[in-house]
Structures are given as C-alpha cells and as structure tokens.
C-alpha cells in the first residue's frame, strides 16, 4: 500500500493564477480530508469529502477555493486567482469511514 | 471554542534525559486525543492515541480530564526522536481534528 499520495509536492504560482492540488487516498479509503498549515501554525481543517460528495466544507474560504472527489481519480483542491496569503502547506489525509486519518506528504504552495 | 495548546514551540534536551511535550485542550465533551509526529522530510504519522493506552517508541501519554491535558512523555530521549510533534483533538461523534501548533523537539548528543 503506497499510502496517501499528493502531487505536486511543490507548486509555485504567480498572483492571479490557479493552483490545483491532487490527493490520492490510500487503497480502500473513501474519506478524504484537506488541511492547510500556515507557517508557525498547526493544521487547520478545510474540507471533508467522500466519493462524489462534500460532507463538510466549513473550513474552506468562501471564495476562490473548491474541492472535489470524483468517482474516479484523485481528490482535487482548487484555488483560483491565488494571492500571497494562500502560500502554505496543504495536507491531505484519508481514512476508512471516520477512523484514524493517514496523511500525505503535503503540497507546498508558494505564491509570488 | 475547541482549542489545542502546545505551549512550547521548541524543546531541546540531551540524549538520555527525560522528555515531556505538553498539550492542553479545551473541550467540554468526550475528547479523543492523538499525538502525531513528523520526522525531517517525512509525512505526518500517527504516534499514539489515548484510547489505545499504548507505548510507541518508548513514548506514553495519559489523558488527564481534570487538567485537560495529554502530555507526551519519554523517560530517556534518543537522537532519533528529534522531530515535530503535534497534538490533535477529535471531538465525540466528529471527524474533524483540531490541531496544536506543534513542538519541535531537538535531542542533543
């Protein structure tokens, strides 16, 4: 089992561009969680998805951010029109049901 | 509001010395507490959870509901314990993890 995969590991975008972050859960896991970590801070919950459903997006900024977890393929966190404040590490975790969450290596987004 | 506090950003101890990483939480319900560890250039991984009452890599943590704490302890630190340690809270019947800001543990030779 390869574990949770995230790509890219590092992403550089200029202000106004779009960022797409991908997360492939562990085999057998159908629950995906996205977290954001700003420098010097702990992880902050963003969104919880199951296949084809957003269960809880209470941690997502209201604008520019969206997430999906299609029937086939990875979960995608999409940030439109990025700003410097979006620079952070974005972590994805997966679980079976709502059990222990296993984390990916993260995507470090840098907005210039 | 629910909160997890790790008061030490950085903790530096000598090899062989005891280690205690502090974690306090704020939650009135039935919490589930976790310690996650992130070694250099590796992903976050679960170290232990209070409901398991286990010892992993020599670390233990006891949930103290009276003091709302879940401190992580190890009697004799080893150099390979150097890492970032995060305390996390899961509220009953909920899936969200509330995270502390983390403590960087450095074990000096």
gemmi code that builds the backbone of each chain (N, CA, C; Angstrom):
import gemmi

chains = {
    "A": [
        ("UNK", (0.850, -1.193, 0.000), (0.000, 0.000, 0.000), (0.885, 1.242, 0.000)),
        ("UNK", (0.736, 2.078, -1.023), (1.660, 3.184, -1.201), (1.376, 4.319, -0.252)),
        ("UNK", (0.275, 4.292, 0.454), (-0.038, 5.407, 1.322), (-0.713, 6.526, 0.550)),
        ("UNK", (-1.004, 7.600, 1.251), (-1.656, 8.744, 0.630), (-0.639, 9.476, -0.245)),
        ("UNK", (-1.023, 9.734, -1.456), (-0.136, 10.421, -2.394), (-0.667, 11.813, -2.668)),
        ("UNK", (0.245, 12.765, -2.726), (-0.113, 14.121, -3.078), (0.835, 14.619, -4.154)),
        ("UNK", (0.288, 15.317, -5.105), (1.152, 15.970, -6.088), (0.509, 17.245, -6.581)),
        ("UNK", (1.330, 18.210, -6.946), (2.786, 18.156, -6.824), (3.239, 18.345, -5.388)),
        ("UNK", (4.477, 18.092, -5.108), (4.994, 18.319, -3.758), (5.272, 19.799, -3.537)),
        ("UNK", (5.663, 20.459, -4.583), (5.912, 21.899, -4.524), (5.249, 22.539, -5.738)),
        ("UNK", (4.640, 23.699, -5.494), (3.937, 24.395, -6.563), (4.172, 25.881, -6.409)),
        ("UNK", (4.630, 26.502, -7.477), (4.854, 27.940, -7.478), (3.883, 28.565, -8.465)),
        ("UNK", (3.167, 29.568, -7.982), (2.211, 30.265, -8.840), (2.386, 31.770, -8.659)),
        ("UNK", (2.053, 32.500, -9.701), (2.028, 33.964, -9.600), (0.620, 34.378, -9.194)),
        ("UNK", (0.539, 35.521, -8.575), (-0.762, 36.036, -8.151), (-1.736, 36.047, -9.329)),
        ("UNK", (-2.945, 35.587, -9.079), (-3.968, 35.569, -10.113), (-4.080, 34.252, -10.860)),
        ("UNK", (-3.071, 33.391, -10.725), (-3.144, 32.100, -11.412), (-3.971, 31.119, -10.597)),
        ("UNK", (-4.175, 29.954, -11.165), (-4.912, 28.901, -10.484), (-3.947, 27.841, -9.966)),
        ("UNK", (-4.272, 27.283, -8.827), (-3.487, 26.169, -8.276), (-4.394, 24.951, -8.140)),
        ("UNK", (-3.891, 23.815, -8.605), (-4.616, 22.541, -8.465), (-3.753, 21.561, -7.702)),
        ("UNK", (-4.280, 21.099, -6.592), (-3.556, 20.172, -5.735), (-4.306, 18.842, -5.754)),
        ("UNK", (-3.548, 17.770, -5.914), (-4.170, 16.446, -6.051), (-3.842, 15.557, -4.870)),
        ("UNK", (-4.801, 14.711, -4.553), (-4.623, 13.780, -3.441), (-5.230, 12.437, -3.812)),
        ("UNK", (-4.413, 11.406, -3.768), (-4.904, 10.044, -3.984), (-4.908, 9.330, -2.639)),
        ("UNK", (-6.061, 8.920, -2.164), (-6.126, 8.293, -0.837), (-5.508, 6.906, -0.853)),
        ("UNK", (-5.317, 6.388, 0.330), (-4.838, 5.018, 0.464), (-5.868, 4.065, -0.122)),
        ("UNK", (-5.399, 2.958, -0.585), (-6.293, 1.948, -1.143), (-7.301, 1.528, -0.083)),
        ("UNK", (-8.556, 1.510, -0.481), (-9.593, 1.100, 0.462), (-10.179, 2.242, 1.268)),
        ("UNK", (-9.588, 3.432, 1.132), (-10.113, 4.591, 1.853), (-11.017, 5.395, 0.939)),
        ("UNK", (-12.189, 5.762, 1.468), (-13.111, 6.548, 0.658), (-13.404, 7.910, 1.268)),
        ("UNK", (-12.674, 8.241, 2.341), (-12.877, 9.519, 3.020), (-11.592, 10.328, 2.885)),
        ("UNK", (-11.750, 11.569, 2.479), (-10.596, 12.441, 2.266), (-10.801, 13.755, 3.019)),
        ("UNK", (-9.725, 14.225, 3.607), (-9.745, 15.475, 4.373), (-8.615, 16.353, 3.852)),
        ("UNK", (-8.897, 17.646, 3.754), (-7.849, 18.596, 3.384), (-7.598, 19.539, 4.561)),
        ("UNK", (-6.317, 19.792, 4.806), (-5.894, 20.710, 5.860), (-4.915, 21.713, 5.270)),
        ("UNK", (-4.886, 22.892, 5.880), (-3.908, 23.899, 5.480), (-3.045, 24.237, 6.701)),
        ("UNK", (-1.771, 24.385, 6.458), (-0.861, 24.773, 7.530), (-0.112, 26.022, 7.117)),
        ("UNK", (-0.379, 27.106, 7.825), (0.375, 28.336, 7.613), (1.659, 28.268, 8.434)),
        ("UNK", (2.670, 29.030, 8.070), (3.933, 28.988, 8.816), (3.726, 29.229, 10.310)),
        ("UNK", (4.387, 28.432, 11.113), (4.361, 28.577, 12.577), (3.000, 28.240, 13.191)),
        ("UNK", (2.119, 27.641, 12.433), (0.803, 27.303, 12.966), (0.508, 25.823, 12.810)),
        ("UNK", (-0.501, 25.362, 13.518), (-0.952, 23.984, 13.362), (-1.810, 23.841, 12.126)),
        ("UNK", (-2.186, 22.608, 11.847), (-3.026, 22.355, 10.696), (-4.446, 22.855, 10.970)),
        ("UNK", (-5.074, 23.369, 9.933), (-6.453, 23.833, 10.054), (-7.322, 23.053, 9.062)),
        ("UNK", (-8.395, 22.495, 9.575), (-9.315, 21.733, 8.747), (-9.928, 22.622, 7.662)),
        ("UNK", (-10.006, 22.086, 6.461), (-10.646, 22.826, 5.378), (-11.930, 22.134, 4.919)),
        ("UNK", (-11.803, 20.871, 4.510), (-12.953, 20.208, 3.892), (-12.835, 18.710, 4.064)),
        ("UNK", (-14.012, 18.075, 4.122), (-14.092, 16.623, 4.269), (-14.985, 16.110, 3.145)),
        ("UNK", (-14.460, 15.143, 2.392), (-15.197, 14.625, 1.253), (-15.260, 13.100, 1.288)),
        ("UNK", (-16.337, 12.600, 0.764), (-16.421, 11.200, 0.390), (-16.600, 11.168, -1.118)),
        ("UNK", (-16.533, 10.011, -1.668), (-16.643, 9.907, -3.128), (-17.876, 10.667, -3.630)),
        ("UNK", (-17.632, 11.633, -4.497), (-18.668, 12.429, -5.160), (-19.498, 13.298, -4.216)),
        ("UNK", (-19.104, 13.391, -2.963), (-19.860, 14.217, -2.021), (-18.952, 15.073, -1.162)),
        ("UNK", (-19.349, 16.319, -0.964), (-18.703, 17.171, 0.025), (-19.516, 17.054, 1.300)),
        ("UNK", (-18.896, 16.545, 2.342), (-19.613, 16.331, 3.595), (-19.564, 17.572, 4.472)),
        ("UNK", (-18.418, 18.202, 4.530), (-18.245, 19.367, 5.393), (-17.183, 20.264, 4.779)),
        ("UNK", (-17.566, 21.445, 4.416), (-16.595, 22.407, 3.870), (-16.540, 23.652, 4.739)),
        ("UNK", (-16.806, 23.476, 6.014), (-16.893, 24.618, 6.918), (-15.562, 25.353, 7.092)),
        ("UNK", (-14.457, 24.683, 6.786), (-13.153, 25.324, 6.932), (-12.635, 25.951, 5.655)),
        ("UNK", (-13.396, 25.890, 4.619), (-12.952, 26.429, 3.331), (-13.281, 27.913, 3.246)),
        ("UNK", (-12.343, 28.714, 2.763), (-12.700, 30.113, 2.465), (-13.867, 30.139, 1.483)),
        ("UNK", (-14.694, 31.148, 1.647), (-15.943, 31.197, 0.869), (-15.701, 31.414, -0.610)),
        ("UNK", (-14.628, 32.076, -0.914), (-14.372, 32.395, -2.319), (-13.058, 31.766, -2.765)),
        ("UNK", (-12.996, 31.492, -4.014), (-11.792, 31.038, -4.741), (-11.397, 29.601, -4.467)),
        ("UNK", (-11.844, 29.012, -3.387), (-11.450, 27.637, -3.035), (-12.589, 26.673, -3.340)),
        ("UNK", (-12.233, 25.536, -3.905), (-13.213, 24.482, -4.122), (-12.513, 23.139, -4.044)),
        ("UNK", (-13.287, 22.109, -3.771), (-12.720, 20.758, -3.663), (-13.698, 19.773, -4.262)),
        ("UNK", (-13.121, 18.701, -4.776), (-13.953, 17.631, -5.316), (-13.256, 16.297, -5.102)),
        ("UNK", (-14.057, 15.255, -5.127), (-13.537, 13.894, -5.009), (-14.405, 13.037, -5.930)),
        ("UNK", (-14.019, 12.981, -7.196), (-14.868, 12.296, -8.180), (-14.867, 10.784, -7.974)),
        ("UNK", (-15.810, 10.159, -8.649), (-15.930, 8.704, -8.554), (-14.631, 8.015, -8.975)),
        ("UNK", (-14.019, 8.535, -9.990), (-12.738, 8.002, -10.446), (-11.691, 9.096, -10.346)),
        ("UNK", (-10.529, 8.740, -9.881), (-9.452, 9.716, -9.850), (-9.257, 10.339, -8.488)),
        ("UNK", (-8.255, 11.195, -8.393), (-7.903, 11.760, -7.095), (-8.857, 12.862, -6.659)),
        ("UNK", (-8.734, 13.224, -5.409), (-9.406, 14.415, -4.903), (-8.589, 15.627, -5.331)),
        ("UNK", (-9.274, 16.709, -5.655), (-8.594, 17.912, -6.107), (-9.039, 19.094, -5.276)),
        ("UNK", (-8.036, 19.824, -4.807), (-8.280, 21.110, -4.147), (-7.866, 22.186, -5.135)),
        ("UNK", (-8.793, 23.053, -5.445), (-8.552, 24.051, -6.477), (-8.620, 25.435, -5.850)),
        ("UNK", (-7.601, 26.235, -6.144), (-7.579, 27.612, -5.660), (-7.480, 28.515, -6.869)),
        ("UNK", (-8.496, 29.312, -7.056), (-8.499, 30.237, -8.199), (-7.927, 31.581, -7.786)),
        ("UNK", (-7.329, 32.243, -8.745), (-6.820, 33.610, -8.534), (-6.032, 33.710, -7.232)),
        ("UNK", (-4.978, 32.924, -7.153), (-4.224, 32.840, -5.903), (-3.666, 34.201, -5.501)),
        ("UNK", (-3.559, 34.359, -4.175), (-2.952, 35.556, -3.591), (-1.818, 35.090, -2.681)),
        ("UNK", (-0.971, 36.048, -2.277), (0.198, 35.678, -1.475), (-0.202, 34.962, -0.190)),
        ("UNK", (-1.331, 35.340, 0.373), (-1.780, 34.717, 1.618), (-2.160, 33.251, 1.487)),
        ("UNK", (-2.265, 32.777, 0.252), (-2.556, 31.357, 0.038), (-1.306, 30.496, 0.180)),
        ("UNK", (-0.165, 31.119, 0.243), (1.085, 30.360, 0.407), (1.030, 29.583, 1.721)),
        ("UNK", (1.170, 28.295, 1.624), (1.033, 27.428, 2.797), (1.361, 26.004, 2.376)),
        ("UNK", (1.355, 25.127, 3.381), (1.422, 23.695, 3.098), (0.007, 23.142, 3.170)),
        ("UNK", (-0.359, 22.381, 2.167), (-1.699, 21.793, 2.117), (-1.552, 20.287, 2.257)),
        ("UNK", (-2.191, 19.754, 3.285), (-2.110, 18.331, 3.560), (-3.443, 17.662, 3.295)),
        ("UNK", (-3.331, 16.489, 2.767), (-4.489, 15.647, 2.549), (-4.357, 14.429, 3.458)),
        ("UNK", (-5.472, 13.970, 3.983), (-5.491, 12.744, 4.776), (-6.648, 11.883, 4.283)),
        ("UNK", (-6.519, 10.598, 4.497), (-7.620, 9.712, 4.133), (-7.893, 8.734, 5.255)),
        ("UNK", (-9.076, 8.183, 5.237), (-9.442, 7.207, 6.265), (-10.509, 6.275, 5.716)),
        ("UNK", (-10.659, 5.176, 6.413), (-11.821, 4.330, 6.189), (-12.892, 4.829, 7.141)),
        ("UNK", (-14.058, 5.058, 6.671), (-15.119, 5.621, 7.500), (-14.562, 6.868, 8.183)),
        ("UNK", (-14.754, 7.029, 9.481), (-14.225, 8.219, 10.152), (-13.204, 7.788, 11.200)),
        ("UNK", (-12.347, 6.897, 10.789), (-11.349, 6.332, 11.694), (-10.040, 7.118, 11.588)),
        ("UNK", (-8.978, 6.495, 12.006), (-7.663, 7.149, 12.012), (-7.335, 7.715, 10.640)),
        ("UNK", (-6.869, 8.956, 10.629), (-6.523, 9.629, 9.377), (-5.040, 9.419, 9.079)),
        ("UNK", (-4.748, 9.072, 7.849), (-3.381, 8.878, 7.376), (-3.058, 10.006, 6.400)),
        ("UNK", (-1.891, 10.596, 6.592), (-1.572, 11.822, 5.874), (-0.654, 11.592, 4.692)),
        ("UNK", (-0.840, 12.461, 3.706), (0.087, 12.541, 2.598), (1.252, 13.436, 2.950)),
        ("UNK", (2.228, 13.546, 2.044), (3.429, 14.340, 2.325), (3.200, 15.838, 2.227)),
        ("UNK", (2.065, 16.242, 1.703), (1.771, 17.664, 1.604), (2.205, 18.281, 0.285)),
        ("UNK", (1.568, 19.380, -0.039), (1.961, 20.219, -1.181), (2.285, 21.595, -0.638)),
        ("UNK", (3.507, 22.046, -0.921), (3.907, 23.392, -0.509), (3.632, 24.358, -1.644)),
        ("UNK", (2.693, 25.256, -1.398), (2.319, 26.238, -2.408), (2.996, 27.560, -2.086)),
        ("UNK", (3.649, 28.108, -3.085), (4.276, 29.423, -2.943), (3.684, 30.329, -4.003)),
        ("UNK", (3.130, 31.445, -3.550), (2.556, 32.411, -4.483), (3.473, 33.630, -4.544)),
        ("UNK", (3.940, 33.903, -5.755), (4.872, 35.021, -5.929), (4.126, 36.322, -6.209)),
    ],
    "B": [
        ("UNK", (-14.746, 27.807, 22.582), (-14.408, 27.113, 21.343), (-13.355, 26.058, 21.626)),
        ("UNK", (-13.389, 25.023, 20.802), (-12.415, 23.952, 20.982), (-11.020, 24.446, 20.594)),
        ("UNK", (-10.057, 24.016, 21.377), (-8.711, 24.501, 21.125), (-7.707, 23.495, 21.664)),
        ("UNK", (-6.571, 23.423, 21.005), (-5.450, 22.619, 21.483), (-4.244, 23.535, 21.601)),
        ("UNK", (-3.615, 23.495, 22.752), (-2.471, 24.374, 23.003), (-1.231, 23.551, 23.296)),
        ("UNK", (-0.203, 23.815, 22.535), (1.125, 23.261, 22.818), (1.999, 24.459, 23.172)),
        ("UNK", (2.273, 24.650, 24.444), (2.894, 25.909, 24.867), (4.336, 26.089, 24.421)),
        ("UNK", (5.012, 24.992, 24.120), (6.427, 25.098, 23.729), (6.571, 24.952, 22.226)),
        ("UNK", (7.133, 25.978, 21.594), (7.424, 25.861, 20.158), (8.640, 24.974, 19.944)),
        ("UNK", (9.567, 25.077, 20.890), (10.835, 24.368, 20.756), (11.223, 23.782, 22.101)),
        ("UNK", (11.652, 22.527, 22.068), (12.126, 21.873, 23.273), (13.426, 21.169, 22.936)),
        ("UNK", (14.453, 21.469, 23.689), (15.765, 20.898, 23.422), (16.269, 20.205, 24.678)),
        ("UNK", (16.559, 18.908, 24.571), (17.065, 18.158, 25.717), (18.234, 17.294, 25.266)),
        ("UNK", (19.023, 16.859, 26.242), (20.146, 15.988, 25.930), (19.685, 14.545, 25.816)),
        ("UNK", (20.398, 13.819, 24.987), (20.173, 12.385, 24.840), (20.223, 11.710, 26.214)),
        ("UNK", (19.241, 10.844, 26.447), (19.179, 10.143, 27.714), (18.366, 10.854, 28.782)),
        ("UNK", (18.046, 12.108, 28.555), (17.251, 12.863, 29.521), (15.768, 12.581, 29.296)),
        ("UNK", (14.955, 12.811, 30.324), (13.509, 12.630, 30.127), (12.931, 13.763, 29.283)),
        ("UNK", (11.869, 13.423, 28.574), (11.203, 14.387, 27.696), (9.729, 14.454, 28.067)),
        ("UNK", (9.209, 15.681, 28.096), (7.766, 15.854, 28.257), (7.314, 16.970, 27.333)),
        ("UNK", (6.460, 16.623, 26.399), (5.884, 17.623, 25.498), (4.456, 17.879, 25.966)),
        ("UNK", (4.182, 19.133, 26.219), (2.898, 19.472, 26.828), (1.803, 19.707, 25.781)),
        ("UNK", (0.614, 19.284, 26.166), (-0.561, 19.502, 25.330), (-1.753, 19.728, 26.248)),
        ("UNK", (-2.410, 20.851, 26.081), (-3.637, 21.128, 26.805), (-4.761, 21.354, 25.802)),
        ("UNK", (-5.946, 20.966, 26.187), (-7.056, 21.130, 25.261), (-8.226, 21.811, 25.965)),
        ("UNK", (-9.098, 22.335, 25.141), (-10.305, 22.968, 25.636), (-11.482, 22.347, 24.909)),
        ("UNK", (-12.233, 21.534, 25.636), (-13.399, 20.870, 25.040), (-14.220, 20.279, 26.167)),
        ("UNK", (-15.501, 20.526, 26.165), (-16.350, 20.114, 27.285), (-16.922, 18.709, 27.115)),
        ("UNK", (-16.815, 18.145, 25.938), (-17.393, 16.824, 25.703), (-16.395, 15.716, 25.959)),
        ("UNK", (-16.557, 14.616, 25.256), (-15.656, 13.473, 25.399), (-14.608, 13.520, 24.300)),
        ("UNK", (-13.411, 13.896, 24.631), (-12.403, 14.067, 23.580), (-11.688, 12.765, 23.247)),
        ("UNK", (-11.161, 12.753, 22.055), (-10.205, 11.716, 21.683), (-8.921, 12.459, 21.303)),
        ("UNK", (-7.847, 12.099, 21.956), (-6.593, 12.822, 21.751), (-5.561, 11.964, 21.030)),
        ("UNK", (-4.777, 12.656, 20.215), (-3.752, 11.988, 19.417), (-2.446, 12.757, 19.511)),
        ("UNK", (-1.368, 12.053, 19.337), (-0.076, 12.662, 19.052), (0.377, 12.179, 17.676)),
        ("UNK", (0.699, 13.164, 16.832), (1.278, 12.877, 15.528), (2.722, 13.368, 15.540)),
        ("UNK", (3.560, 12.719, 14.750), (4.970, 13.103, 14.664), (5.349, 13.274, 13.197)),
        ("UNK", (6.212, 14.234, 12.966), (6.719, 14.451, 11.603), (8.235, 14.527, 11.668)),
        ("UNK", (8.898, 13.472, 11.220), (10.356, 13.469, 11.142), (10.778, 14.272, 9.919)),
        ("UNK", (12.024, 14.684, 9.926), (12.529, 15.525, 8.848), (12.274, 14.894, 7.489)),
        ("UNK", (11.646, 15.664, 6.603), (11.390, 15.242, 5.226), (10.444, 14.044, 5.130)),
        ("UNK", (9.704, 13.785, 6.184), (8.731, 12.688, 6.123), (7.331, 13.230, 6.381)),
        ("UNK", (6.341, 12.415, 6.133), (4.971, 12.850, 6.315), (4.544, 12.719, 7.769)),
        ("UNK", (3.483, 13.412, 8.094), (2.876, 13.276, 9.413), (2.441, 11.825, 9.616)),
        ("UNK", (2.746, 11.309, 10.788), (2.289, 9.952, 11.074), (1.784, 9.877, 12.506)),
        ("UNK", (0.809, 9.023, 12.678), (0.239, 8.863, 13.993), (1.246, 8.209, 14.931)),
        ("UNK", (1.461, 8.816, 16.083), (2.361, 8.236, 17.077), (1.553, 7.411, 18.070)),
        ("UNK", (0.575, 8.037, 18.679), (-0.288, 7.259, 19.566), (-1.596, 8.011, 19.814)),
        ("UNK", (-2.557, 7.256, 20.297), (-3.873, 7.803, 20.606), (-4.251, 7.363, 22.012)),
        ("UNK", (-4.958, 8.200, 22.710), (-5.147, 7.925, 24.138), (-6.001, 6.694, 24.371)),
        ("UNK", (-6.921, 6.401, 23.453), (-7.806, 5.266, 23.720), (-7.071, 3.940, 23.608)),
        ("UNK", (-5.898, 3.950, 22.979), (-5.147, 2.709, 22.838), (-4.333, 2.394, 24.076)),
        ("UNK", (-4.007, 3.445, 24.824), (-3.219, 3.283, 26.045), (-1.958, 2.456, 25.779)),
        ("UNK", (-1.285, 2.774, 24.708), (-0.110, 2.003, 24.331), (1.143, 2.865, 24.433)),
        ("UNK", (2.268, 2.210, 24.341), (3.547, 2.895, 24.322), (4.182, 2.651, 22.960)),
        ("UNK", (4.495, 3.720, 22.260), (5.102, 3.613, 20.939), (6.458, 4.284, 20.976)),
        ("UNK", (7.475, 3.557, 20.573), (8.853, 4.083, 20.563), (9.235, 4.634, 21.930)),
        ("UNK", (8.676, 4.057, 22.971), (9.011, 4.470, 24.318), (8.200, 5.643, 24.822)),
        ("UNK", (7.340, 6.222, 23.970), (6.504, 7.348, 24.361), (5.188, 6.869, 24.951)),
        ("UNK", (4.734, 7.590, 25.940), (3.407, 7.363, 26.505), (2.722, 8.718, 26.686)),
        ("UNK", (1.408, 8.661, 26.752), (0.639, 9.877, 27.020), (-0.623, 9.467, 27.748)),
        ("UNK", (-0.921, 10.168, 28.798), (-2.126, 9.884, 29.583), (-3.066, 11.066, 29.505)),
        ("UNK", (-4.316, 10.744, 29.238), (-5.323, 11.789, 29.201), (-5.726, 12.145, 30.624)),
        ("UNK", (-5.579, 13.393, 30.994), (-5.970, 13.876, 32.312), (-7.146, 14.833, 32.111)),
        ("UNK", (-8.337, 14.317, 32.331), (-9.527, 15.136, 32.063), (-9.656, 16.282, 33.058)),
        ("UNK", (-9.170, 16.053, 34.268), (-9.251, 17.118, 35.271), (-8.411, 18.322, 34.885)),
        ("UNK", (-7.231, 18.050, 34.344), (-6.333, 19.132, 33.933), (-6.450, 19.416, 32.436)),
        ("UNK", (-7.328, 18.707, 31.769), (-7.495, 18.805, 30.295), (-6.137, 18.808, 29.605)),
        ("UNK", (-5.378, 17.768, 29.919), (-4.043, 17.673, 29.335), (-3.813, 16.290, 28.752)),
        ("UNK", (-2.853, 16.223, 27.860), (-2.467, 14.959, 27.212), (-0.985, 15.076, 26.881)),
        ("UNK", (-0.190, 15.162, 27.918), (1.246, 15.372, 27.733), (1.929, 14.094, 27.246)),
        ("UNK", (2.894, 14.274, 26.382), (3.652, 13.158, 25.814), (4.975, 13.015, 26.568)),
        ("UNK", (5.278, 11.808, 26.982), (6.459, 11.610, 27.825), (7.310, 10.456, 27.327)),
        ("UNK", (8.602, 10.610, 27.580), (9.532, 9.512, 27.316), (10.634, 9.615, 28.359)),
        ("UNK", (10.956, 8.540, 29.032), (11.913, 8.632, 30.136), (13.352, 8.906, 29.685)),
        ("UNK", (13.726, 8.382, 28.517), (15.112, 8.537, 28.065), (15.118, 8.894, 26.578)),
        ("UNK", (15.363, 10.146, 26.273), (15.295, 10.599, 24.881), (16.437, 10.024, 24.056)),
        ("UNK", (16.136, 9.770, 22.781), (17.137, 9.302, 21.833), (17.236, 10.301, 20.686)),
        ("UNK", (18.392, 10.323, 20.031), (18.593, 11.313, 18.969), (17.555, 11.191, 17.869)),
        ("UNK", (17.128, 9.977, 17.588), (16.148, 9.779, 16.514), (14.747, 10.270, 16.882)),
        ("UNK", (14.582, 10.743, 18.108), (13.291, 11.318, 18.495), (13.150, 12.763, 18.028)),
        ("UNK", (14.229, 13.345, 17.537), (14.151, 14.721, 17.050), (13.147, 14.812, 15.909)),
        ("UNK", (12.157, 15.683, 16.060), (11.064, 15.783, 15.080), (10.113, 16.879, 15.534)),
        ("UNK", (9.096, 17.114, 14.701), (7.971, 17.974, 15.098), (6.874, 17.080, 15.664)),
        ("UNK", (6.325, 17.491, 16.767), (5.257, 16.722, 17.400), (3.996, 17.585, 17.483)),
        ("UNK", (2.898, 16.998, 17.046), (1.623, 17.709, 17.050), (0.606, 16.942, 17.891)),
        ("UNK", (-0.081, 17.690, 18.712), (-1.178, 17.142, 19.488), (-2.481, 17.494, 18.763)),
        ("UNK", (-3.417, 16.554, 18.711), (-4.667, 16.794, 17.993), (-5.838, 16.256, 18.793)),
        ("UNK", (-6.944, 16.935, 18.649), (-8.172, 16.617, 19.384), (-9.263, 16.256, 18.397)),
        ("UNK", (-9.936, 15.156, 18.675), (-11.105, 14.778, 17.881), (-12.301, 14.808, 18.824)),
        ("UNK", (-13.290, 15.575, 18.453), (-14.458, 15.707, 19.316), (-15.389, 14.517, 19.103)),
        ("UNK", (-16.157, 14.169, 20.128), (-17.009, 12.991, 20.012), (-17.967, 13.141, 18.838)),
        ("UNK", (-18.165, 12.034, 18.151), (-19.061, 11.979, 17.003), (-18.677, 12.966, 15.918)),
        ("UNK", (-17.435, 13.293, 15.841), (-16.990, 14.232, 14.811), (-15.718, 13.692, 14.186)),
        ("UNK", (-15.447, 14.131, 13.004), (-14.283, 13.632, 12.278), (-13.161, 14.665, 12.229)),
        ("UNK", (-13.514, 15.914, 12.539), (-12.500, 16.959, 12.430), (-11.444, 16.783, 13.500)),
        ("UNK", (-10.225, 17.052, 13.103), (-9.123, 17.099, 14.052), (-8.781, 18.564, 14.302)),
        ("UNK", (-8.705, 18.921, 15.573), (-8.269, 20.253, 15.969), (-6.809, 20.121, 16.397)),
        ("UNK", (-5.946, 20.937, 15.816), (-4.508, 20.739, 15.986), (-3.863, 21.820, 16.845)),
        ("UNK", (-2.863, 21.382, 17.599), (-1.962, 22.333, 18.207), (-0.956, 22.827, 17.177)),
        ("UNK", (-0.213, 23.843, 17.563), (0.745, 24.455, 16.630), (2.022, 23.646, 16.478)),
        ("UNK", (2.199, 22.667, 17.352), (3.370, 21.804, 17.226), (4.515, 22.215, 18.125)),
        ("UNK", (5.306, 21.231, 18.515), (6.538, 21.466, 19.273), (7.681, 20.797, 18.535)),
        ("UNK", (8.720, 21.566, 18.300), (9.905, 20.996, 17.672), (10.800, 20.447, 18.771)),
        ("UNK", (11.045, 19.168, 18.720), (11.895, 18.510, 19.721), (13.270, 18.271, 19.116)),
        ("UNK", (14.279, 18.767, 19.820), (15.665, 18.546, 19.393), (16.366, 17.778, 20.497)),
        ("UNK", (16.946, 16.662, 20.127), (17.695, 15.866, 21.087), (19.181, 16.076, 20.810)),
        ("UNK", (19.857, 16.632, 21.777), (21.279, 16.933, 21.620), (22.126, 15.728, 22.026)),
        ("UNK", (23.192, 15.476, 21.278), (24.014, 14.293, 21.581), (24.800, 14.434, 22.886)),
    ],
}
model = gemmi.Model(1)
for chain_id, residues in chains.items():
    chain = gemmi.Chain(chain_id)
    for i, (resn, *xyz) in enumerate(residues, 1):
        res = gemmi.Residue()
        res.name, res.seqid = resn, gemmi.SeqId(i, " ")
        for name, pos in zip(("N", "CA", "C"), xyz):
            atom = gemmi.Atom()
            atom.name, atom.element = name, gemmi.Element(name[0])
            atom.pos, atom.b_iso = gemmi.Position(*pos), 0.0
            res.add_atom(atom)
        chain.add_residue(res)
    model.add_chain(chain)
structure = gemmi.Structure()
structure.add_model(model)
structure.setup_entities()
